[in-house]
Amino acid sequence: MNHVIYTYGTLRPGKIADVLKIKGALYDLGSFPAIRLHDLHQTDVIVEPIIVSDEELSAIDNYEGYFPDDIKNSLYIRCKFLDGWIYVFNRSLDGYPRIECGDWLAYKANP
């Protein structure tokens, strides 16, 4: 089975034609970003859909630190979003800088 994942950070391929703008807030955690979908400071966040197999989805769950049987200790949670999934950070974002432009790839290219 195939799955759609809406990527916004290190998994985002960077194919400009395939991007969508969604409402949320993007944060800089250092070497990777985090998204909050319901944030007081919502802006447009650039996401890009990718299609993955069951096996790839499982591998991405591991990469994102998502443990379906242990949500409390998961770094990210895989949430239903549009016609697929998005990984949402599962910890406090207090003290992390917000990425005002909403585009992780552009932000990392021009720090």
Salt bridges, closest charged atoms under 4 A:
ASP39 OD2 - ARG36 NH1 3.41
ASP44 OD1 - LYS23 NZ 2.89
GLU48 OE1 - ARG12 NE 3.30
ASP54 OD1 - HIS3 NE2 2.50
ASP61 OD2 - ARG78 NH2 2.87
GLU100 OE1 - ARG98 NH2 3.11
ASP103 OD1 - ARG12 NH1 2.86
